[in-house]
Amino acid sequence: MGCGSSFDASDGPRTVVVFGSTGLLGGAIARRLLQEPFLYKVRCVTRRSSGEKARELAEHGAVIVNADLGETKSLEKALEGADIMFLTTHYWEEKNKEKEVIKGLNAIDAAIQCGVKHIIFNGSENVKKIIGKECNHLDSKSAIEEYIREVDNPSVDVTGINNSLPGINFTILRLPFWLENFYSVFKPHKLKHAVYAVALPLEGSELDVMSVEDVGEIVASILRRPRQYYGKTLNLSVESLSMENIVDTFNRHFDNRKFTDPKIRIKDMEKFQFPGSKDLAAMFEFYQSGQAVRDIKLTRKLNPHALTFDRWLSENRDKVEEALREAN
């Protein structure tokens, strides 16, 4: 049983199904692939096809498909005839690790049943295994990543689930800290008039970073030579920054404000009362552990024009400015 994928090298544009296409990561990939309509037919999956972001993608040539990661039949319909699937899952919407894992497995199973030739997944290391603390939004992706590896080797039955499925071609992306966090989750917060704190618990360590927007070009590079990246895990980063680097860069770009490092610690973040604070604290502890190994040289090979933090802040000053006004 399958949905039927008819891709052949001579068939023309490959159909790429992008999950999370109205979000930051999926949207970056969809927009980049839409720039090459002779190579790719982009099918954007969303539950809100009438939304503004979906309409903008449609205006640039995307086919908008309604589907839900919790509904297998809708996934098979979305993936019918597709050659490539980009999958990213979202923990923070429901803040439920088990639900995120199930949704990810649903998409993988549907892709295999439909004969998708190549799966690219936004994965992660198993943080709990490394530091002994749960980091739900990363550990969930690690579990999905592990499942992909299991079904790629159908002779190994680890879970007892769908062990009759054939193997698959996959590429895992492991991303660093997103620069876009600086105008969202980790935007500087106001201490007093024109003075802002950049509250990241680095405690003397450095932080690997990149812009989510630059992942689009990386996926395009992978798809130009897909066989070279089958079965590979790509650990991405554009540069590694200290808190001093980060604060100095903010101060250079906003001369009407002063940015400081409050020297927040992991144990401070663990005590914060907002939902997910312990998960984020565990994420930074993982970053500090030295086990989040990222490859700057590979990243720059895949996207030579990827933005440094300095260039990113220059190009995104308006978005950060708006976030700072909201922080007032």
C-alpha positions as CSV (number, residue, x, y, z in Angstrom):
1,M,0.0,0.0,0.0
2,G,1.3,3.4,-0.9
3,C,0.4,6.9,-2.2
4,G,2.5,6.6,-5.3
5,S,5.6,8.8,-5.9
6,S,6.6,8.8,-9.6
7,F,9.9,10.8,-9.4
8,D,12.5,10.1,-12.0
9,A,15.5,12.3,-12.7
10,S,14.1,13.1,-16.2
11,D,10.6,14.0,-14.9
12,G,11.3,17.7,-14.3
13,P,10.7,19.6,-11.1
14,R,10.7,17.6,-7.8
15,T,7.7,18.1,-5.5
16,V,8.9,19.2,-2.0
17,V,6.4,19.1,0.9
18,V,7.3,21.6,3.6
19,F,5.9,21.2,7.1
20,G,5.9,24.3,9.3
21,S,5.8,26.5,6.2
22,T,4.0,29.4,8.0
23,G,6.6,29.3,10.8
24,L,10.2,30.7,10.8
25,L,12.0,27.6,9.8
26,G,9.6,26.0,7.3
27,G,8.8,29.4,5.9
28,A,12.5,30.1,5.2
29,I,12.9,26.8,3.3
30,A,9.6,27.2,1.4
31,R,10.6,30.8,0.3
32,R,14.0,29.7,-0.9
33,L,12.8,26.7,-2.9
34,L,10.1,28.8,-4.5
35,Q,12.8,30.9,-6.1
36,E,13.6,27.9,-8.4
37,P,10.3,26.8,-9.9
38,F,12.0,24.8,-12.7
39,L,13.6,22.6,-10.0
40,Y,10.9,22.4,-7.3
41,K,7.2,22.4,-6.9
42,V,6.7,23.5,-3.3
43,R,3.7,22.1,-1.4
44,C,3.2,24.0,1.9
45,V,1.4,22.1,4.7
46,T,-0.7,24.2,7.1
47,R,-3.8,24.0,9.2
48,R,-4.6,27.6,8.4
49,S,-4.7,27.9,4.6
50,S,-6.6,31.2,4.8
51,G,-3.9,32.9,6.9
52,E,-1.8,35.8,5.7
53,K,1.4,33.8,5.6
54,A,-0.1,31.0,3.6
55,R,-1.6,33.5,1.1
56,E,1.9,35.1,0.7
57,L,3.4,31.7,-0.1
58,A,0.6,30.9,-2.6
59,E,1.3,34.3,-4.3
60,H,4.9,33.1,-4.8
61,G,3.8,29.8,-6.4
62,A,3.3,27.4,-3.5
63,V,0.5,24.9,-3.4
64,I,-1.2,25.2,0.0
65,V,-2.4,22.0,1.5
66,N,-4.5,21.6,4.7
67,A,-3.1,18.8,6.9
68,D,-2.7,18.0,10.5
69,L,0.2,16.0,11.9
70,G,-2.3,14.3,14.2
71,E,-4.3,13.0,11.3
72,T,-2.7,10.2,9.2
73,K,-5.1,10.4,6.3
74,S,-4.6,14.1,5.8
75,L,-0.8,13.6,5.9
76,E,-1.0,10.9,3.2
77,K,-3.1,13.2,1.0
78,A,-0.5,16.0,1.5
79,L,2.4,13.7,0.7
80,E,0.8,12.0,-2.3
81,G,3.2,12.0,-5.3
82,A,5.9,13.9,-3.3
83,D,9.6,13.4,-3.8
84,I,11.0,15.2,-0.8
85,M,9.7,16.1,2.7
86,F,11.0,18.7,5.0
87,L,9.8,18.1,8.5
88,T,10.0,20.2,11.6
89,T,7.8,19.7,14.6
90,H,6.7,22.2,17.2
91,Y,6.8,21.5,20.9
92,W,5.9,24.9,22.2
93,E,2.4,24.9,20.8
94,E,1.1,22.3,23.2
95,K,4.2,21.9,25.4
96,N,3.7,18.1,25.3
97,K,6.7,16.0,24.3
98,E,4.7,12.8,23.8
99,K,2.3,14.5,21.4
100,E,5.1,16.1,19.4
101,V,6.9,12.7,19.0
102,I,3.7,11.0,17.9
103,K,3.0,13.7,15.3
104,G,6.6,13.4,14.0
105,L,6.3,9.6,13.7
106,N,2.9,10.0,11.9
107,A,4.6,12.2,9.3
108,I,7.6,9.8,8.8
109,D,5.2,6.8,8.4
110,A,3.0,8.7,5.9
111,A,6.1,9.7,3.9
112,I,7.3,6.1,3.7
113,Q,3.9,4.8,2.8
114,C,3.7,7.5,0.0
115,G,7.1,6.6,-1.4
116,V,8.8,9.9,-0.5
117,K,12.4,9.6,-1.7
118,H,14.2,11.9,0.7
119,I,13.3,13.2,4.2
120,I,15.0,16.2,5.7
121,F,14.3,16.6,9.4
122,N,15.0,19.3,12.0
123,G,16.5,17.0,14.7
124,S,18.5,17.2,17.9
125,E,20.8,15.4,20.3
126,N,19.3,13.6,23.3
127,V,19.8,16.3,25.9
128,K,18.5,14.1,28.8
129,K,21.0,11.4,28.0
130,I,23.9,13.9,27.9
131,I,23.2,16.1,31.0
132,G,20.7,14.0,32.9
133,K,18.0,16.7,32.8
134,E,14.9,16.7,30.6
135,C,14.8,19.2,27.7
136,N,11.5,18.4,26.2
137,H,11.6,20.6,23.1
138,L,14.9,19.0,22.1
139,D,14.5,15.5,23.5
140,S,11.3,15.1,21.5
141,K,13.2,15.8,18.2
142,S,15.9,13.4,19.3
143,A,13.2,10.6,19.7
144,I,11.8,11.3,16.2
145,E,15.4,11.3,14.8
146,E,16.0,8.0,16.4
147,Y,12.9,6.6,14.8
148,I,14.0,7.8,11.4
149,R,17.3,5.8,11.9
150,E,15.3,2.7,13.0
151,V,13.1,2.6,9.9
152,D,16.1,3.3,7.7
153,N,17.3,-0.1,8.9
154,P,14.2,-2.3,8.9
155,S,16.1,-5.4,10.0
156,V,16.5,-3.7,13.4
157,D,13.3,-3.8,15.4
158,V,13.9,-1.5,18.4
159,T,10.4,-0.1,19.0
160,G,8.2,-2.9,17.6
161,I,6.4,-0.2,15.6
162,N,6.0,-0.5,11.8
163,N,9.1,-2.7,11.5
164,S,7.8,-3.9,8.2
165,L,8.4,-0.4,6.6
166,P,11.2,-0.2,4.0
167,G,14.3,1.9,4.6
168,I,14.4,5.6,3.7
169,N,16.9,8.3,2.5
170,F,17.2,10.9,5.2
171,T,19.2,13.9,6.2
172,I,19.2,15.3,9.7
173,L,19.8,19.0,10.4
174,R,20.8,20.1,13.9
175,L,20.5,23.8,14.4
176,P,22.2,26.1,16.9
177,F,20.6,29.0,18.8
178,W,18.4,31.0,16.4
179,L,19.4,34.7,16.0
180,E,15.6,35.4,15.5
181,N,15.3,34.6,19.3
182,F,16.7,38.1,19.8
183,Y,13.4,39.7,18.7
184,S,11.2,37.0,20.3
185,V,11.8,34.6,23.2
186,F,15.2,36.1,24.2
187,K,14.7,39.7,23.3
188,P,16.6,42.1,25.6
189,H,14.5,43.2,28.5
190,K,14.3,46.8,29.8
191,L,16.1,47.5,33.1
192,K,15.5,51.3,33.1
193,H,15.3,54.1,30.5
194,A,17.4,53.1,27.5
195,V,19.2,50.3,29.4
196,Y,18.5,46.7,28.4
197,A,19.7,43.3,29.7
198,V,20.6,40.4,27.3
199,A,19.8,37.5,29.6
200,L,21.5,34.4,28.3
201,P,23.0,32.0,30.9
202,L,26.3,31.3,29.1
203,E,28.5,31.6,32.3
204,G,31.7,32.1,30.3
205,S,30.9,29.7,27.5
206,E,30.3,30.5,23.9
207,L,27.0,30.1,21.9
208,D,26.7,28.7,18.4
209,V,24.3,30.8,16.4
210,M,22.8,31.3,12.9
211,S,19.8,32.9,11.3
212,V,16.9,30.6,10.5
213,E,16.5,32.3,7.2
214,D,19.9,30.9,6.1
215,V,18.7,27.3,6.5
216,G,16.7,27.8,3.3
217,E,19.9,28.0,1.2
218,I,21.4,25.1,3.1
219,V,18.4,22.9,2.2
220,A,18.7,24.1,-1.4
221,S,22.4,23.0,-1.4
222,I,21.5,19.6,0.0
223,L,18.9,19.1,-2.7
224,R,21.4,19.9,-5.4
225,R,23.5,16.9,-4.4
226,P,21.1,14.8,-2.3
227,R,22.9,11.5,-2.4
228,Q,26.0,13.2,-0.9
229,Y,23.9,13.9,2.2
230,Y,21.8,10.7,2.5
231,G,22.1,9.2,6.0
232,K,24.1,12.3,7.2
233,T,23.6,14.4,10.3
234,L,24.6,18.0,9.6
235,N,25.5,20.1,12.7
236,L,25.1,23.7,11.7
237,S,26.4,27.0,13.0
238,V,27.6,30.2,11.4
239,E,29.7,31.4,14.3
240,S,30.3,31.0,18.0
241,L,29.8,34.0,20.3
242,S,30.6,35.0,23.9
243,M,28.3,37.2,25.9
244,E,30.9,39.9,25.4
245,N,30.6,39.5,21.7
246,I,26.8,39.6,21.8
247,V,26.5,42.7,24.1
248,D,29.2,44.6,22.2
249,T,27.4,44.0,18.9
250,F,24.1,45.2,20.3
251,N,25.8,48.3,21.6
252,R,27.4,49.1,18.2
253,H,24.0,48.9,16.4
254,F,21.9,50.8,18.9
255,D,23.9,53.8,20.0
256,N,20.8,55.3,21.6
257,R,20.6,52.4,24.0
258,K,22.9,50.6,26.4
259,F,23.0,46.8,26.6
260,T,24.4,44.8,29.5
261,D,25.1,41.3,30.5
262,P,23.2,40.5,33.8
263,K,25.3,37.3,34.2
264,I,22.3,35.1,34.6
265,R,23.1,31.5,35.6
266,I,21.5,28.2,34.7
267,K,20.2,27.8,38.3
268,D,18.6,31.3,38.0
269,M,16.7,30.3,34.8
270,E,15.6,27.0,36.4
271,K,13.8,29.1,39.1
272,F,11.9,31.3,36.6
273,Q,8.1,30.8,36.8
274,F,7.2,31.0,33.1
275,P,6.2,27.7,31.3
276,G,9.2,25.9,29.8
277,S,11.9,27.7,31.9
278,K,13.4,24.4,33.0
279,D,13.5,23.2,29.5
280,L,15.3,26.3,28.3
281,A,17.7,26.1,31.3
282,A,18.5,22.5,30.3
283,M,19.1,23.7,26.7
284,F,21.7,26.2,27.9
285,E,23.3,23.7,30.2
286,F,23.6,21.4,27.2
287,Y,25.1,24.2,25.2
288,Q,27.6,24.7,28.0
289,S,28.5,21.0,28.2
290,G,30.6,21.1,25.0
291,Q,28.5,18.2,23.6
292,A,26.5,20.4,21.2
293,V,29.2,20.1,18.5
294,R,28.5,22.3,15.5
295,D,30.4,22.6,12.2
296,I,31.0,26.2,11.0
297,K,33.1,25.2,8.0
298,L,30.4,22.8,6.7
299,T,27.7,25.4,7.3
300,R,29.6,28.0,5.3
301,K,30.2,25.5,2.6
302,L,26.5,24.8,2.3
303,N,25.7,28.6,2.5
304,P,28.6,30.8,1.8
305,H,26.4,33.9,2.3
306,A,25.0,33.0,5.7
307,L,24.8,36.0,8.0
308,T,27.0,36.7,11.0
309,F,25.3,38.1,14.0
310,D,26.7,41.6,13.1
311,R,25.3,41.4,9.6
312,W,22.0,39.9,10.8
313,L,21.5,42.6,13.4
314,S,22.2,45.2,10.7
315,E,19.6,43.7,8.4
316,N,17.0,43.0,11.2
317,R,17.4,46.2,13.2
318,D,13.8,47.2,12.6
319,K,12.4,43.9,14.0
320,V,14.7,44.1,17.1
321,E,13.7,47.8,17.5
322,E,10.0,46.8,17.5
323,A,10.7,44.1,20.0
324,L,12.5,46.5,22.3
325,R,9.6,48.9,22.1
326,E,7.3,46.1,23.2
327,A,9.6,45.5,26.1
328,N,9.0,49.0,27.4
